[in-house]
Amino acid sequence: MPPAPRPSAPAIAPERTSSGRYSLWRLLREGLNGQRGWSRAWVKAAPRPRYRVVIVGGGGHGLATAFYLATGHGICDVAVLERGPLGLGNVARNTTIIRSNYFQPANIRFYDFSLRLWERLERSLNFNAMVSQRGTLNLFHTEAQRDLFTRRANLMRLEGVDAAALSRAAVKALVPLVDLDNGRYPVLGGFLQPRGGTVRHDAVAWGYARGASEAGVDIVEHCAVTGIRREGERVVGVETSRGFIAADVVCLAVAGHSSELARMAGLELPIETHVLQAFVTEGVKPVLDVVLTYGAGHFYISQSDKGGLVFGGAIDGYNTYGQRGTLPMVEEVTAAAVTLLPALARVKVLRQWGGVMDMSMDGSPIISQTPLAGLVLNGGWCYGGFKAIPAGGFTTAHLIAHGAPHPVAAHLDLGRFAAGRTVDERGVGPFPYLH
């Protein structure tokens, strides 16, 4: 059920207004004024005793949900709770890739809806998120892979999504550093989604936070949720490090910690948590102007605007909530990198980080009501969380506001696991570590 009607949130007082609208005129004016006219990008709010909606998790999906609730549905009586400073969770621990080159038709539609939202995000937020549609290139190495990628590309085209086949020569022309005839897995060709690309990850968090705050949402940092209060089969609020906060609806958008938070409400989810590592090198001159993925191993790489090469691989196979990885996966990712792009052997890796992944049983996310009234889940994103932030927030906001799923996300309900309607993108069965 949608949240019960409540009085509209009070108008934002002048002192609550955040940084205001950005424009060329304002930049010029502030430059002449010694940059003294700027204020905080978002208000650092203190929690109130009660809200219409409480969103647990101040990452991309939580902030996007709050933004679309306020701007799309007029629900501004919303709090976003983040246990630490905003933007230091999984939203800042990824490889920034956006794309919609999926295999399942329902997933193609969902992720392309997200890609279309990315394409107009900066206008919607009045914020430079550095959306760069440089293209996403998937390489294949066997005739069987060629057939599989052709099927995927044809399914994408049937859904009106861009996909282009590239020959070996076209791959070499686009990415001169690629070793087409490497001894392990020679490159036979690739498929390019020209509209894919990258986005500045922390700018996404900042932009959505600023937009939600401007619309009247309370963004409460340093507020850890320690419990979820129930009355019978209904969730009525959350216990936090800053006291109890009542709510008509509680939404969990906590990335790799979904199972942990759901367990506070007595709910077991079909999710395991694994760590995913990523790496960035020292800055080099432009050498890669496309997002490149290696079909012979789970390896993907792009070049940031600072010049660093950002890359990653598969998840570590063990369950953990720790945001750190292990040496065997470092070796595996490095081997794939040097096999595909031998020149990388001469580049220094500056840093490595880990993010915790909600790995669902079918490899697809969950945007759904739960068996407990008043509890909504946005989780199970596996590898796809960052690229789906706009669509995830948009459809979760629709679910909260209307009490029914948005059509583009209807296949991502929690009940699909019990009903046998799994959305298994890779076809590997109920083994989260394989997705």
C-alpha positions in Angstrom: 0.0 0.0 0.0 1.2 3.6 -0.6 2.0 5.7 2.4 -1.0 7.2 4.2 -1.7 10.8 3.2 0.0 13.3 5.5 0.1 17.1 5.6 2.5 18.6 3.0 6.0 19.3 4.2 6.5 22.9 5.2 8.1 25.2 2.7 11.8 25.4 2.8 13.0 28.3 4.8 15.7 30.6 3.3 18.4 29.3 5.7 17.6 25.7 4.5 18.2 26.5 0.9 21.3 24.8 -0.5 23.6 26.1 -3.2 20.9 27.3 -5.6 20.9 27.0 -9.4 24.2 26.9 -11.2 24.6 28.9 -14.4 27.3 30.6 -16.5 26.1 34.0 -15.2 26.3 32.8 -11.6 29.8 31.4 -12.1 30.9 34.8 -13.6 29.3 36.7 -10.8 30.8 34.6 -8.0 34.2 34.8 -9.7 34.0 38.6 -9.6 32.8 38.4 -6.0 35.7 36.4 -4.6 33.5 33.2 -4.5 31.8 34.4 -1.3 28.2 33.7 -2.4 28.3 29.9 -2.5 26.5 27.9 0.2 26.5 24.1 1.0 25.4 21.9 -1.9 22.9 20.1 0.4 21.6 20.8 3.9 23.1 18.7 6.7 19.8 18.0 8.4 19.0 16.8 11.9 16.5 14.0 12.1 12.9 14.7 13.0 10.8 12.2 15.1 8.6 11.1 12.2 8.6 11.1 8.4 6.3 9.8 5.7 9.2 7.9 4.1 12.6 7.0 5.6 15.2 5.8 3.2 18.1 3.8 4.7 21.2 4.4 2.7 22.6 7.6 1.3 24.2 6.1 -1.8 23.1 6.5 -5.4 19.9 4.5 -5.2 18.8 6.0 -1.9 19.4 9.6 -2.9 17.9 9.0 -6.4 14.8 7.6 -4.8 14.4 10.6 -2.5 14.9 13.0 -5.4 12.3 11.3 -7.6 9.8 11.0 -4.7 10.1 14.8 -4.1 10.3 16.0 -7.7 8.1 13.4 -9.4 5.5 12.6 -6.8 5.4 15.6 -4.5 6.4 13.5 -1.5 8.9 15.7 0.3 8.4 14.4 3.9 11.4 12.1 3.4 14.6 11.4 5.3 17.7 9.8 3.8 19.8 8.2 6.6 23.5 7.6 6.0 25.7 6.0 8.6 28.8 8.1 7.7 29.6 11.0 5.4 27.6 11.0 2.2 29.2 9.4 -0.9 31.7 7.1 0.7 29.9 3.8 0.3 29.5 1.7 -2.9 28.5 4.7 -5.0 32.2 5.8 -4.7 33.6 2.2 -5.0 32.9 1.2 -8.6 34.3 1.6 -12.1 31.7 4.2 -13.2 30.4 2.3 -16.3 26.9 2.8 -17.7 25.4 0.6 -20.4 22.3 -1.4 -21.4 23.8 -4.3 -23.4 21.9 -7.0 -21.6 20.4 -10.3 -22.9 17.0 -10.7 -21.2 14.5 -8.4 -22.9 13.1 -7.2 -19.6 16.6 -6.3 -18.4 17.4 -4.6 -21.7 14.3 -2.3 -21.3 15.1 -1.6 -17.6 18.8 -0.7 -18.1 18.1 1.3 -21.3 15.5 3.3 -19.4 18.3 4.0 -17.0 20.6 5.0 -19.8 18.0 7.4 -21.2 17.7 9.0 -17.7 21.5 9.3 -17.6 21.4 11.1 -20.9 19.3 14.0 -19.5 20.5 13.7 -15.9 22.7 16.8 -15.8 19.8 19.0 -17.0 17.4 17.4 -14.5 19.9 18.0 -11.6 21.5 21.2 -12.9 24.7 19.5 -12.0 27.8 18.4 -14.0 27.9 14.6 -13.5 30.5 14.2 -16.3 28.3 11.8 -18.3 30.6 10.6 -21.1 29.0 8.4 -23.7 32.2 7.1 -25.2 30.9 3.7 -26.1 31.1 0.2 -24.5 33.0 -2.4 -26.5 32.7 -6.1 -25.6 35.3 -8.4 -27.2 34.8 -12.0 -28.2 37.3 -14.7 -28.8 35.6 -17.8 -30.1 32.9 -18.5 -32.7 30.6 -19.6 -30.0 31.0 -16.2 -28.3 30.4 -14.5 -31.6 27.1 -16.3 -31.9 26.1 -15.4 -28.3 27.0 -11.7 -28.7 25.1 -11.7 -32.0 22.0 -13.0 -30.3 22.4 -10.3 -27.6 22.9 -7.6 -30.2 19.8 -8.7 -32.1 17.7 -8.8 -28.9 18.9 -5.3 -28.2 18.0 -4.1 -31.6 14.5 -5.6 -31.3 14.1 -3.4 -28.2 15.3 -0.4 -30.1 18.7 -0.3 -28.4 21.9 0.5 -30.2 24.4 -2.3 -31.0 27.1 -2.5 -33.7 29.3 -5.4 -34.7 33.0 -4.7 -35.2 35.6 -6.7 -37.1 39.1 -7.4 -35.9 40.4 -4.4 -38.0 37.7 -2.1 -36.6 38.6 -3.2 -33.0 42.3 -2.4 -33.7 41.4 0.9 -35.2 39.3 1.9 -32.2 41.7 0.5 -29.5 45.3 0.4 -30.9 46.7 -1.0 -27.7 44.8 -4.3 -28.0 46.8 -7.4 -28.7 44.5 -9.1 -31.2 46.8 -12.2 -31.5 47.7 -12.7 -27.9 48.7 -16.3 -27.1 45.9 -17.1 -24.7 42.7 -15.7 -26.3 43.0 -14.1 -29.8 40.4 -11.4 -30.4 38.0 -12.2 -33.3 35.9 -9.0 -33.1 33.6 -7.1 -30.8 30.2 -5.6 -30.3 29.9 -1.9 -29.5 27.1 0.0 -27.7 27.9 3.6 -28.8 25.6 5.1 -26.1 27.4 3.3 -23.2 30.2 5.1 -21.3 31.1 6.4 -17.9 29.9 8.9 -15.3 31.8 10.6 -12.4 30.6 8.5 -9.5 30.9 11.0 -6.6 29.3 13.7 -8.8 26.2 11.4 -9.0 25.9 11.3 -5.2 26.5 15.0 -4.9 24.1 15.9 -7.7 21.2 13.8 -6.4 21.9 14.9 -2.8 21.8 18.6 -3.8 18.6 18.1 -5.9 16.8 16.2 -3.1 17.8 18.7 -0.5 16.6 21.6 -2.7 13.2 19.8 -3.0 12.8 19.5 0.8 14.3 16.1 1.7 16.2 15.8 4.9 19.7 14.2 4.3 20.9 13.0 7.7 24.5 12.0 7.8 26.3 10.1 10.6 23.0 8.3 11.5 23.5 4.5 11.6 20.4 2.3 11.7 20.7 -0.1 14.6 17.3 -1.8 14.4 13.9 -1.9 12.6 10.8 -1.6 14.7 7.8 -3.7 13.9 4.2 -3.8 15.2 3.0 -7.2 14.1 3.5 -7.6 10.4 4.1 -3.9 9.8 7.3 -1.9 10.0 6.7 1.4 11.8 10.2 3.0 11.9 13.9 2.6 12.6 16.1 2.6 15.6 19.2 4.8 14.9 22.3 6.1 16.7 20.4 9.4 16.9 17.2 7.9 18.3 14.0 6.3 17.0 12.5 7.7 13.8 8.9 6.7 12.9 7.8 6.3 9.3 4.9 5.2 7.3 7.3 3.5 4.8 10.9 2.4 5.3 13.0 1.8 2.2 16.2 -0.2 2.3 18.8 1.0 -0.3 22.0 -0.2 1.4 23.8 -2.0 -1.4 25.9 -4.9 0.0 24.3 -4.7 3.4 20.7 -5.5 2.4 20.6 -8.9 4.1 22.0 -7.4 7.3 19.4 -4.7 7.5 16.5 -7.0 6.4 17.5 -9.4 9.2 16.9 -6.6 11.7 13.3 -6.8 10.6 13.2 -10.6 10.8 13.4 -11.0 7.0 15.7 -13.4 5.2 16.6 -12.4 1.6 17.8 -14.5 -1.3 21.1 -12.6 -1.4 24.7 -13.2 -0.5 27.3 -10.5 0.0 30.7 -10.6 -1.8 33.5 -8.1 -2.4 34.3 -6.6 -5.8 37.7 -5.1 -6.3 38.7 -2.2 -8.6 42.0 -0.5 -9.4 43.3 2.8 -10.9 46.7 3.5 -12.4 48.8 6.6 -12.5 47.7 9.2 -15.0 48.8 8.8 -18.6 48.1 10.6 -21.9 44.8 9.6 -23.6 45.2 6.0 -24.9 41.7 4.6 -24.5 38.5 6.5 -25.5 36.0 3.6 -25.1 35.0 1.3 -22.2 36.6 -2.1 -23.1 35.6 -5.5 -21.7 37.5 -8.7 -22.2 35.3 -11.7 -23.2 37.8 -14.3 -22.2 37.9 -13.2 -18.6 35.9 -10.9 -16.4 37.9 -7.8 -17.1 36.8 -4.2 -17.9 38.7 -1.0 -18.3 38.3 2.7 -19.2 40.3 5.9 -18.9 39.2 8.6 -16.5 39.3 12.3 -17.3 42.3 12.6 -15.0 44.2 10.1 -17.1 44.2 7.1 -14.8 43.1 3.7 -16.2 40.2 2.4 -14.1 39.7 -1.4 -14.2 38.3 -4.4 -12.4 37.4 -8.0 -12.7 35.2 -10.6 -11.0 34.1 -10.8 -7.4 36.1 -12.6 -4.8 34.3 -15.9 -4.3 33.8 -15.8 -0.5 31.1 -14.1 1.5 32.1 -11.0 3.3 31.1 -7.5 4.4 34.7 -6.3 4.3 35.6 -3.6 1.7 38.9 -5.1 0.8 40.1 -7.9 -1.5 42.6 -10.6 -1.8 45.8 -11.2 -3.7 44.6 -14.1 -5.9 42.0 -11.8 -7.5 44.6 -9.0 -7.9 46.7 -11.5 -9.8 43.8 -12.7 -12.0 42.8 -9.2 -13.0 46.4 -8.2 -13.6 46.9 -11.2 -15.9 43.8 -10.4 -17.9 44.9 -6.8 -18.2 48.4 -7.5 -19.5 47.2 -10.3 -21.8 44.7 -8.0 -23.5 46.7 -4.7 -23.3 50.5 -5.6 -22.9 51.5 -2.0 -22.5 49.8 -1.9 -19.1 52.7 -3.9 -17.8 54.7 -0.6 -17.7 52.0 1.4 -15.8 52.0 1.8 -12.0 48.8 1.0 -10.1 48.2 3.8 -7.6 45.4 2.3 -5.5 42.9 -0.5 -5.1 39.5 -0.5 -3.3 36.7 -2.9 -2.7 32.9 -2.6 -2.7 30.4 -5.0 -1.2 27.9 -6.5 -3.6 24.4 -7.8 -3.0 24.6 -11.0 -5.2 21.1 -12.2 -5.8 20.2 -15.8 -6.7 19.5 -15.0 -10.3 21.9 -12.2 -10.9 19.2 -9.5 -11.2 18.2 -6.8 -8.8 15.2 -6.6 -6.5 12.9 -3.6 -6.4 9.9 -4.7 -4.4 7.6 -4.6 -1.5 8.3 -7.2 1.1 6.1 -9.6 3.2 6.2 -6.9 5.9 3.9 -4.0 5.3 5.7 -0.6 5.1 9.0 -2.2 4.1 10.3 -1.7 0.6 13.6 -3.1 -0.8 16.0 -1.8 -3.4 18.9 -4.2 -3.5 20.4 -7.3 -5.0 22.3 -5.2 -7.7 25.2 -7.6 -8.2 27.4 -5.8 -10.7 24.7 -3.5 -12.1 24.1 -1.1 -9.3 25.9 2.0 -10.5 24.6 2.0 -14.1 21.0 1.5 -12.8 21.0 4.4 -10.3 18.5 6.7 -12.2 16.1 3.9 -13.1 16.5 2.2 -9.7 15.6 5.5 -7.9 12.8 6.4 -10.4 11.1 3.0 -10.1 11.5 2.7 -6.3 10.0 6.1 -5.9 7.0 5.0 -8.1 6.6 1.8 -6.0 6.6 3.8 -2.7 4.2 6.5 -4.1 1.7 4.2 -5.8 2.1 0.9 -3.9 2.6 -0.9 -7.2 5.7 -1.6 -9.3 6.6 0.6 -12.3 6.0 -1.4 -15.5 9.7 -1.3 -16.5 10.7 -2.9 -13.1 7.7 -5.2 -12.6 9.9 -8.3 -13.3 12.2 -7.4 -10.4 9.8 -8.3 -7.6 10.9 -10.4 -4.6 8.1 -12.9 -5.3 9.8 -14.2 -8.5 12.1 -16.5 -6.5 9.2 -18.4 -4.9 7.2 -18.4 -8.2 10.1 -19.7 -10.3 10.1 -16.5 -12.5 13.8 -15.9 -12.1 15.6 -13.4 -14.4 18.8 -15.4 -14.9 20.9 -13.2 -17.3 23.8 -15.6 -17.5 21.9 -18.9 -17.2 24.1 -20.3 -14.4 21.4 -21.1 -11.8 21.0 -20.1 -8.1 24.7 -19.6 -7.4 25.3 -16.0 -6.5 29.1 -16.1 -6.8 28.7 -17.1 -10.5 26.6 -14.1 -11.4 
